[in-house]
Amino acid sequence: MSDWSGRQVLVTGAEGFIGSHLAEELLAAGADVRALVHYNPFGRWGWLHDHAGDVEILAGDVRDAERVAQVAQGVDVIFHLAALVGIPYSYEAPESYVQTNILGTHNLLQAARRAGVSRYVQTSTSEVYGSALRVPIDEEHPLQPQSPYSASKIGADMLALSFRHAFELPVAVVRPFNTYGPRQSARAVIPAVLGQIYAGSKEIQVGATTPKRDFNYVTDTAKGFLAVAECDRALGEVVNIGSGREIAIGDLIDLMISVSGRDVKAVRAPERIRPAGSEVDRLQCDNRRALEWAGWRPEVSLEEGLGRTAQWIEENLASVQTRRYQV
């Protein structure tokens, strides 16, 4: 691991799934971590609760430009992860995705300019590619906005890259494929299925089973962020972070049932099916750029990662929503 000692780093969305793991990697590397977390009146900082004494936690909202500028003062590196990420909810409230994902990114970019950061890392998503026109998917693959969520992330990515070209802001875009692991909410397929299994369901409700996805364990994704942040060649560019292995959701469900050792049956639930024309049928990462430019490669196999995730969900079942569909 590289030495980040003494570097002041801001992570937006650090209380979330990937953000909390990234904060841990930065702490382990010696960085001084500042977290911008979404304000709530209960004083709850998500998955940062175990690091409240190690991380400088500041509450706010990325839609508030003045607050974002305050939080970014004095930092050297910004990792921007704060976003609305649930695809189903983007069908119900698309404007909120524009406000948070596009306007919020604009506010962070302007704050980064004022702060004079040495690196700004923008978080993208493989959903911007839509259904694969070719596999594996490299960074030159056409962008296809098949949901309001993916459209908002395309807009945010292009805005970030424009700040590199127009203002010479040292921007790099990390494009993770399907990240999974401990702390992920039940809106995602792996915790949704494992949560139902360990809650004792004999029939687990699932969505479409034919789409194929590329699943990358969360610590590998977090390390990918650090590798790209240290890569000068990534400036003004997009770098995919994924395993390079694809698996059909149906086969993934069978694998999770096998890992759990439980006797359950999967049943399709209509409310878990995406609207017609919105489903992304196939995602498989071409991660050669991450390897060749940044020296990053995944270390945790899908089977090992599912085992770790299953153990975490079994031990933390109370924190996983299992009784209803989480959009």
C-alpha positions in Angstrom: 0.0 0.0 0.0 1.2 3.5 -0.9 2.0 6.0 1.9 -0.6 8.7 2.2 0.8 10.0 5.5 0.0 13.7 6.2 -2.2 14.1 3.2 -5.6 15.7 3.9 -8.2 13.8 2.0 -11.9 14.5 1.6 -14.3 11.6 0.9 -17.9 12.6 0.2 -20.4 9.8 0.9 -18.0 8.3 3.3 -20.7 7.0 5.5 -22.0 4.7 2.7 -21.1 1.2 1.5 -18.1 1.9 -0.7 -17.2 5.2 0.9 -16.7 3.7 4.4 -14.4 1.0 3.0 -12.4 3.6 1.1 -12.1 5.7 4.3 -10.7 2.6 6.0 -8.1 2.0 3.3 -7.1 5.7 3.5 -6.7 5.5 7.2 -4.6 2.4 6.9 -2.4 4.2 4.4 -1.9 7.1 6.9 -4.1 9.7 5.4 -5.9 12.4 7.4 -9.5 11.7 6.4 -12.3 14.2 6.3 -15.8 12.9 5.6 -18.7 14.9 4.2 -21.8 12.9 5.3 -25.4 13.7 4.5 -26.9 15.6 7.4 -29.6 14.0 9.6 -31.0 15.2 12.9 -30.1 11.9 14.7 -26.4 12.3 14.6 -26.0 9.0 12.8 -23.0 8.7 10.5 -23.8 5.4 8.7 -21.0 3.0 8.6 -18.5 5.5 10.0 -19.7 4.9 13.5 -16.6 2.8 14.3 -14.3 5.5 13.1 -15.8 8.6 14.7 -12.6 9.2 16.5 -10.3 8.7 13.5 -12.2 10.6 10.8 -13.1 14.3 10.8 -16.9 14.1 10.1 -18.7 17.1 8.7 -22.4 17.0 7.9 -23.9 18.7 4.9 -25.5 18.2 1.5 -23.6 18.2 -1.8 -26.5 20.3 -3.3 -25.4 23.1 -1.0 -22.5 24.9 -2.8 -21.5 27.0 0.1 -21.3 24.1 2.6 -19.4 22.0 0.1 -16.8 24.8 -0.4 -16.4 25.1 3.4 -15.8 21.3 3.8 -13.3 21.3 0.9 -11.0 24.0 2.3 -7.5 22.9 3.0 -7.8 19.4 1.4 -5.3 17.9 -1.0 -7.3 15.1 -2.6 -11.1 14.7 -3.1 -12.8 11.4 -3.7 -16.4 12.2 -4.7 -18.7 9.3 -3.9 -21.8 11.0 -2.6 -24.7 10.2 -4.9 -28.2 8.8 -5.2 -27.6 5.3 -6.5 -30.7 3.3 -6.4 -31.9 2.6 -10.0 -35.5 1.7 -9.2 -36.0 4.9 -7.2 -34.7 6.9 -10.2 -37.9 5.9 -12.0 -39.9 7.5 -9.3 -37.9 10.6 -8.5 -35.7 11.5 -11.5 -35.3 15.1 -10.6 -33.7 14.3 -7.3 -31.0 12.4 -9.2 -30.3 15.4 -11.4 -30.0 17.7 -8.3 -27.8 15.3 -6.3 -25.7 13.7 -8.9 -25.2 16.5 -11.4 -25.6 19.7 -9.4 -23.8 18.1 -6.5 -20.9 17.1 -8.7 -20.7 20.7 -10.0 -20.5 22.0 -6.5 -17.6 19.6 -5.6 -15.7 20.5 -8.8 -16.0 24.2 -8.1 -14.9 23.6 -4.5 -11.9 21.5 -5.7 -10.8 24.4 -8.0 -10.9 26.9 -5.1 -9.0 24.5 -2.8 -6.3 23.8 -5.4 -6.4 20.1 -4.9 -3.7 17.8 -6.4 -6.3 15.2 -7.4 -10.1 15.0 -7.8 -11.5 11.5 -8.3 -15.0 11.2 -9.7 -17.1 8.1 -9.0 -18.9 6.8 -12.1 -20.8 3.5 -12.6 -20.8 0.7 -15.2 -24.6 1.4 -15.6 -23.6 4.3 -18.0 -22.6 1.7 -20.6 -26.1 0.2 -20.7 -26.5 -3.3 -22.2 -23.1 -4.3 -23.7 -22.7 -3.8 -27.4 -19.4 -5.7 -27.1 -17.7 -7.6 -24.3 -15.6 -7.1 -22.4 -16.6 -3.5 -22.0 -13.7 -1.1 -22.3 -13.7 2.6 -21.5 -14.4 3.5 -25.2 -17.7 1.7 -25.2 -20.6 3.9 -26.1 -22.6 5.4 -23.2 -26.3 4.4 -23.1 -28.6 6.1 -20.6 -31.1 3.3 -19.9 -32.3 4.8 -16.6 -32.6 8.2 -15.1 -29.8 7.2 -12.7 -27.4 6.2 -15.5 -28.2 9.5 -17.3 -27.4 11.5 -14.2 -24.1 9.7 -13.8 -23.2 10.3 -17.5 -23.9 14.0 -17.0 -21.8 14.0 -13.8 -18.9 12.2 -15.5 -18.9 14.6 -18.5 -19.0 17.6 -16.3 -16.0 16.3 -14.3 -14.0 15.7 -17.4 -14.9 19.1 -18.8 -13.3 20.7 -15.7 -10.1 18.9 -16.7 -10.2 20.3 -20.2 -11.5 23.8 -19.4 -9.8 24.5 -16.1 -6.9 21.9 -15.9 -8.4 20.5 -12.7 -6.6 17.2 -12.0 -9.6 15.0 -12.5 -9.7 11.2 -12.9 -12.9 9.1 -13.3 -13.2 5.7 -11.6 -15.9 3.6 -13.2 -16.7 0.6 -10.8 -18.7 -2.3 -12.0 -21.0 -4.1 -9.6 -19.4 -3.8 -6.2 -20.6 -6.1 -3.3 -19.6 -7.0 0.2 -20.2 -6.2 3.8 -22.4 -3.1 4.6 -24.2 -3.0 1.2 -27.9 -2.2 1.5 -30.6 -4.7 0.5 -31.4 -2.7 -2.6 -28.6 -4.7 -4.3 -29.1 -8.3 -5.4 -26.5 -10.0 -3.2 -27.5 -8.6 0.2 -31.2 -8.9 -0.9 -30.9 -12.6 -1.6 -28.6 -13.5 1.3 -30.7 -11.4 3.7 -33.8 -13.4 2.8 -32.0 -16.7 3.1 -30.6 -16.0 6.6 -33.9 -14.5 7.7 -35.3 -18.0 7.2 -37.3 -17.6 4.0 -38.0 -20.8 2.2 -38.9 -18.9 -1.0 -36.7 -15.9 -1.8 -38.0 -13.2 -4.1 -35.8 -12.2 -7.0 -36.0 -10.0 -10.1 -34.7 -10.9 -13.6 -32.3 -13.8 -13.6 -30.9 -13.8 -17.1 -28.9 -10.5 -17.0 -25.2 -10.9 -16.6 -23.0 -8.8 -14.3 -19.4 -8.3 -13.2 -19.1 -8.4 -9.4 -16.1 -6.9 -7.7 -15.5 -7.2 -3.9 -15.6 -3.9 -2.1 -12.1 -3.9 -0.7 -10.8 -4.4 -4.3 -12.9 -1.5 -5.5 -11.6 0.7 -2.7 -8.0 -0.1 -3.5 -8.9 0.7 -7.2 -9.8 4.2 -6.1 -6.4 4.7 -4.5 -4.5 3.3 -7.4 -6.3 5.6 -9.9 -5.7 8.6 -7.6 -2.0 8.0 -7.8 -1.9 7.4 -11.5 -0.9 10.5 -13.5 -1.9 8.8 -16.8 -5.5 8.6 -15.5 -5.9 12.4 -15.5 -8.7 13.4 -17.8 -9.5 9.8 -18.4 -11.9 7.1 -17.3 -10.7 3.9 -15.7 -12.9 0.8 -15.3 -12.7 -1.1 -12.0 -14.1 -4.6 -12.2 -13.2 -8.3 -11.9 -13.4 -9.2 -15.6 -15.7 -12.1 -14.9 -19.4 -12.1 -15.7 -22.1 -14.3 -14.2 -25.8 -14.6 -14.9 -27.9 -13.5 -11.9 -29.6 -16.9 -11.9 -26.3 -18.6 -11.5 -25.2 -16.1 -8.9 -28.4 -16.9 -6.9 -27.6 -20.6 -7.1 -24.1 -19.9 -5.9 -25.4 -17.9 -2.9 -27.8 -20.7 -2.0 -24.9 -23.1 -2.1 -22.7 -20.9 0.0 -25.4 -20.6 2.6 -26.1 -24.3 2.8 -29.8 -23.6 3.1 -32.7 -25.4 1.2 -34.5 -22.5 -0.5 -36.2 -21.8 -3.8 -36.0 -18.6 -5.8 -39.3 -17.0 -7.0 -39.6 -14.1 -9.4 -41.4 -11.0 -8.0 -42.9 -8.6 -10.6 -42.0 -5.5 -8.5 -38.3 -6.4 -8.8 -38.3 -6.3 -12.6 -37.0 -3.2 -14.3 -39.3 -1.4 -16.8 -39.2 -2.6 -20.4 -36.2 -1.0 -22.3 -34.4 -0.2 -19.0 -32.9 -3.5 -18.1 -29.1 -3.8 -18.7 -28.6 -7.3 -20.1 -24.9 -7.7 -19.9 -21.9 -6.1 -18.1 -18.4 -7.4 -18.2 -15.4 -5.3 -17.4 -12.3 -4.8 -19.5 -9.9 -3.9 -16.6 -6.7 -3.7 -18.7 -6.4 0.0 -18.3 -6.5 -0.3 -14.5 -3.8 -2.9 -14.6 -1.5 -1.3 -17.2 -1.9 2.3 -16.0 -2.4 2.0 -12.3 -1.1 -1.5 -11.4 -4.4 -2.5 -10.0 -5.9 -6.0 -10.2 -8.7 -7.7 -8.2 -7.5 -10.0 -5.4 -10.8 -11.5 -4.0 -12.6 -14.2 -6.1 -16.3 -14.2 -6.3 -16.6 -17.4 -4.3 -14.4 -16.0 -1.5 -16.1 -12.7 -1.5 -19.6 -14.3 -1.3 -18.4 -16.3 1.6 -17.2 -13.2 3.5 -20.4 -11.4 2.6 -22.7 -14.2 3.7 -20.9 -14.4 7.1 -21.3 -10.7 7.6 -25.0 -10.7 6.7 -25.6 -13.7 9.0 -23.9 -11.9 11.9 -25.6 -8.5 11.1 -29.0 -9.6 10.0 -30.7 -6.8 12.0 -29.1 -4.2 9.8 -30.3 -5.8 6.5 -33.9 -5.1 5.3 -35.3 -8.5 4.5 -39.0 -8.2 4.9 -39.9 -6.0 2.0 -38.5 -4.9 -1.4 -36.0 -2.0 -1.0 -36.0 0.3 -4.0 
